[in-house]
Structures are given as structure tokens and as C-alpha cells.
Amino acid sequence: MKLRIVLKTSTKRGKPVLIKFNVAPSKHLGFINFINLALTQNKPVKLSLEKIDTSGNKEENLIEGNFNLNKIES
């Protein structure tokens, strides 16, 4: 099984833009548990970026945002 995180948005003119990140098989269970927790607790999820340079220094929260996960019934 493959698991991907897909982020979607659109340009000012409505053109869709997306990027996909593969989730390593060793991280599948942890990712699924995280998503289930966020859905059942109905709490916002914080998205932030962490930049790590070649010497190992970390720079956090260059960009961040909050969103809520909603289960879509199909």
C-alpha cells in the first residue's frame, strides 16, 4: 500500500496546484493514528515548516497555519 499527503490549492485565476508527499511505510500507522486522533478530538491541526541546514541547525515556524480535518462521506 502507498500512502501520500496531497496538498491542493489554486491560483488567483482558479488554476489548480497540488503537491504530493509520500509517507514512508514505517510511518503509515503513526500517520493514520494522528489523523484519527485529529478527527475524533475535533481539534485544529497546526501546519508549520521546519528548515534544517547542512550543519543541523533548525529554524522553525517560518510559515504556519491551522486547519480542521473533516471526514468526507462518500
N, C-alpha and C positions, 0 to 999 in steps of 0.2 A: 504494500500500500504506500502511496505517496501522499504527503500532506504539505500543502502550501498556504502561506499567508498571502492574500491578494488585496492590495490597496488600490482603490479606484477613486478618481476624481474627474473633473472636466475642466477644460479651458474656458476662458471668458466667452468664446464663441460656441461652446457646447460640445467641443470635440472630446471624446472620452480618452483618458490617460490612465494607465494602470501599470503596476509593477508587482512582480511575484517573487516571494522569498520561500525557498524550500525549508521545511522543518526536518531536521535530521531524524532518522528512525529512532535513535536513542532518546530523543526529546518528545516523541509523539505523546506518550502517556502524560507527561508533565504539562504539555500544552493543552491537551484535552481536559485535564483536571482544572487547569486555570480558567479555561473558557466556561466550563460547567459551574465553577465557583462564581465567576462574574455574573452568569445568567441567573443563578439561584439566589444570590445575595442582592441582586438589583442595585449594585453599587457602580459608580463610574470607574472606567479604566483609564489610567493615565498613560499616555504615549509620550516618550521622550527619546532623544538620541544621545548616545554617548560616543565621544570621539576618543580613540586611543592612538597615540602617536607611536613611532617606532621604538622609543625609549620606555614605553609602558605607562606614560602619564595619561591620566584620564581627565577629560573635560566634559562635564555633564550639563544637561538641560540647555543646550544651545537652542533647541526647539522643543516645545512641549504642548500637549493639548489633552483634553478629557473627552471621553465619549462613553455612551452607554451601549451595551450589547442587547440586541433584541432577537428573540428566536422567531424565525420566519416559518410559518406553517405552509407546507406545500400540498 
